[in-house]
Amino acid sequence: MISIAIASDLHFEFHQGDAAWLPPLPATCDVLILAGDIGVGAGALEAVLKIAKALPNTQIVWVAGNHEFYRQSMETQLAYYRKECARLDRVHFLENERVDILGYTFLGCTLWTGFDCLGQEESYCRPGGTIFDQ
């Protein structure tokens, strides 16, 4: 039996002044899924590596959220995350990709809100004052 834990919205960018800060993590698990909004830009990768170091026997499956791309080009960030994570044995960055771990398949992609899905322009204009990545 495989043990899987999941964490998201850790927002390491709000804890930059505390180098020792880590979110509550499982003591042990085979796979930890980091399901987006871990941090911003290069800081997100630093946070993922910090978590991987704290869990040396755990495979990490990371899917970016919208915060990973704040103030960045999405294409540039994706290339950076893929390149850096490809160097690591246990950290798997997924964007429209899959990875097989211990006989289980994990699929990953960043999802975006489709405010215009009903064709109502006002429904996606309203959040514009508070959502910064429309």
C-alpha positions as CSV (number, residue, x, y, z in Angstrom):
1,M,0.0,0.0,0.0
2,I,1.3,3.4,-1.0
3,S,1.0,6.4,1.4
4,I,0.3,9.7,-0.2
5,A,0.0,13.2,1.4
6,I,-1.0,16.4,-0.3
7,A,-0.3,20.0,0.5
8,S,-1.2,23.2,-1.4
9,D,-1.3,27.0,-0.9
10,L,1.8,27.0,1.4
11,H,2.8,30.5,0.1
12,F,6.4,30.4,1.2
13,E,6.7,34.0,-0.1
14,F,4.9,35.2,3.1
15,H,7.6,33.5,5.3
16,Q,10.7,34.8,3.6
17,G,12.0,36.4,6.8
18,D,12.0,33.0,8.6
19,A,14.5,30.7,7.0
20,A,13.6,27.9,9.4
21,W,9.8,28.0,8.6
22,L,8.3,24.8,7.2
23,P,4.6,24.0,7.0
24,P,3.3,21.0,9.0
25,L,4.5,17.9,7.0
26,P,3.7,14.3,7.4
27,A,6.4,12.4,9.4
28,T,6.6,9.8,6.6
29,C,4.9,9.2,3.3
30,D,5.9,7.6,0.0
31,V,4.7,10.5,-2.1
32,L,4.0,14.1,-1.2
33,I,1.9,16.0,-3.8
34,L,2.5,19.7,-3.8
35,A,-0.6,21.0,-5.5
36,G,0.3,24.6,-6.3
37,D,0.8,28.0,-4.8
38,I,4.0,26.9,-3.0
39,G,5.7,30.1,-3.7
40,V,6.5,32.7,-6.3
41,G,9.1,32.3,-9.1
42,A,12.5,30.9,-8.1
43,G,11.3,31.0,-4.5
44,A,8.8,28.3,-5.2
45,L,11.6,25.9,-6.3
46,E,13.6,26.8,-3.3
47,A,10.6,26.0,-1.1
48,V,10.1,22.6,-2.9
49,L,13.8,21.8,-2.4
50,K,13.5,22.7,1.3
51,I,10.6,20.3,1.7
52,A,12.4,17.6,-0.2
53,K,15.4,17.9,2.1
54,A,13.0,17.6,5.2
55,L,11.5,14.4,3.7
56,P,14.6,12.6,2.4
57,N,12.7,9.3,1.7
58,T,9.7,10.8,0.0
59,Q,9.0,11.3,-3.7
60,I,7.7,14.8,-4.4
61,V,5.1,15.5,-7.2
62,W,4.8,19.2,-7.8
63,V,2.2,20.9,-9.9
64,A,2.4,24.7,-10.1
65,G,-0.5,27.0,-9.1
66,N,-1.0,30.5,-10.3
67,H,1.3,32.1,-7.7
68,E,4.3,30.3,-9.1
69,F,3.9,32.5,-12.2
70,Y,3.4,35.9,-10.6
71,R,5.6,38.5,-12.1
72,Q,7.1,35.9,-14.4
73,S,6.6,34.7,-17.9
74,M,4.8,31.4,-17.7
75,E,6.9,29.8,-20.5
76,T,10.1,30.9,-18.8
77,Q,9.1,29.6,-15.4
78,L,7.9,26.3,-16.8
79,A,11.3,25.8,-18.6
80,Y,13.1,26.7,-15.4
81,Y,11.1,24.4,-13.1
82,R,11.4,21.5,-15.6
83,K,15.2,22.0,-16.1
84,E,15.9,22.2,-12.4
85,C,13.6,19.4,-11.3
86,A,15.0,17.1,-14.1
87,R,18.3,17.1,-12.2
88,L,16.7,15.6,-9.1
89,D,15.8,12.0,-8.4
90,R,12.8,12.6,-6.2
91,V,11.2,15.9,-7.3
92,H,8.9,15.6,-10.3
93,F,7.5,18.8,-11.8
94,L,4.4,18.1,-13.8
95,E,2.8,20.4,-16.4
96,N,0.6,18.4,-18.8
97,E,2.8,15.4,-17.9
98,R,2.8,12.2,-16.0
99,V,5.1,10.2,-13.7
100,D,4.9,6.7,-12.5
101,I,5.9,6.1,-8.9
102,L,5.7,2.7,-7.1
103,G,3.2,1.4,-9.7
104,Y,0.9,4.4,-9.5
105,T,0.5,7.1,-12.2
106,F,0.4,10.7,-11.3
107,L,-0.9,13.3,-13.8
108,G,-0.4,17.1,-13.4
109,C,-1.3,20.4,-15.0
110,T,-1.9,23.9,-13.8
111,L,-5.6,24.8,-14.0
112,W,-6.9,28.3,-14.5
113,T,-10.3,29.8,-13.7
114,G,-12.4,30.3,-16.8
115,F,-14.6,33.2,-15.7
116,D,-15.9,33.5,-19.3
117,C,-17.1,29.9,-19.5
118,L,-20.7,31.0,-19.5
119,G,-20.2,33.9,-21.9
120,Q,-21.1,36.5,-19.3
121,E,-18.5,39.2,-19.6
122,E,-19.5,40.8,-16.3
123,S,-18.8,37.6,-14.4
124,Y,-15.1,37.7,-15.2
125,C,-14.7,41.5,-14.9
126,R,-15.8,41.7,-11.3
127,P,-12.9,39.8,-9.7
128,G,-10.3,41.9,-11.7
129,G,-9.7,44.2,-8.7
130,T,-8.5,41.3,-6.5
131,I,-7.3,38.6,-8.8
132,F,-4.0,39.6,-10.3
133,D,-3.5,36.8,-12.9
134,Q,-6.5,37.1,-15.1
